[in-house]
Amino acid sequence: MSSSNRRHVVPNPNGGWDVLAPGASRSSEHTSTQADAVGRARQIVGNAGGGEVVIHNRQGQIRDSDTVAPGNDPNPPRDRK
């Protein structure tokens, strides 16, 4: 999967949350809540044909990731959200 179909949801040092493409110097989107940023990241990745959304916590550590269809998840979950 190419990195262009991956977005990271990360905390902004000035408050709020940013949606970043790997290697980007500017965010694709800035929101006030993490939930809004995750929703926007899923929308961006979905419009690009699917891929991965990587969600970070307030300390910047990866806490979750989500494959957006029609992405190819090498380890699909057994349960359905």
Secondary structure, 3 states (H helix, E strand, C coil): CCHHHEEEEEECCCCCEEEECCCCCCCCEEECCHHHHHHHHHHHHHHCCCEEEEEECCCCCEEEEEEECCCCCCCCCCCCC
